[in-house]
Amino acid sequence: MNDSKRRVVVGMSGGIDSSATCLMLLGQGYEVIGVTMRVWDGKNYPAYIEEAKALADRLGIEHYVADEREPFKKIVVKNFVDEYLRGRTPNPCVMCNPTFKFRILREWADRMDCGYIATGHYARIYNKEGDHYIITGDDYRKDQSYFLWRLGQDILNRCIFPLGLYTKQEVRRFLYMKGFPEKARDSESMEVCFIEGDYRDFLREQAADMDERIGRGWFVDAAGVKLGEHKGYPYYTVGQRKGLEITLGYPAYVLRINPEKNTVMLGTSDQLRTQYMLLEDYNLVNREEFLGCPELTVRIRYRSRPIPCRAMILNDNRMLVEFLIETKAVTPGQSAVFYDGNRVLGGAFIASQRGINLIIEENRDKWI
């Protein structure tokens, strides 16, 4: 039987990063098996599958196509649409990685007797006393640790991320030097693989009765005074300024969305500022280390700066976070990812902030 410790399944998208991952692992002596997931037939299908297959043929590695269109639609796409219909702003990559992409790669690894799975994410893995942590990629502009906080130990202990030590430009140079100049010049892939235009058009396609069912609603101010009509709450997100199609005499931002009343609260940039947030559905590598971390920081959106903070877990299993530097645009549905330096300690989803002032008062004396 082949040594599973030297066999690795690579998620191949046909792009720059997964192609470089295959080449690097082959150079390190691994037996590589490529798996390309067919999840959504957009404009680039079947081009990316053909590109992945062509690379596999050239490298002499096994390659398989996993047709996952139906489960992808039922799991990832449905969650994306449902979240907007709940008045929240989802990040589909955060949902996809643990429940879909890495789960499927692990299943293929088990099936093919592979000890490891690998992807082209710009991140690293660090083992501390038996716990596996995600470490930020060396290229801060491409670091993808933010999207991986929901991966469990059963996945992380089998992950290899070869690109974590490289910048994007170094990866391009690597491909060029290995004899793949065309691949080295490829353009970046889309942020969301199943959306090719405006997400609002996509929502209308997937929820055809959305406009009829939800209808137009009211923009209101913080006091509840009606300011004008809007198209329906799913078309807006907290922190949004452009595309509101209303003139108030000052730059207006979305402060809050109320799906029950179909209202969208508008206000000034200053009104977006906050010192606290509520989180739910957290995933922590080590709870005690997280709660005792003296240098805890949090990122509340991809590519946002790390914000010094402290956190407590509430009796209802939600989490209350206090920012030590005032921030703004806390957006329900997005991820809050916690770091100790460059090490991911865990993360959670940003919850509805309704009732937060009362929770702050009730827990003011409970901070560690």
Disulfide bonds with the S-S distance in Angstrom:
none
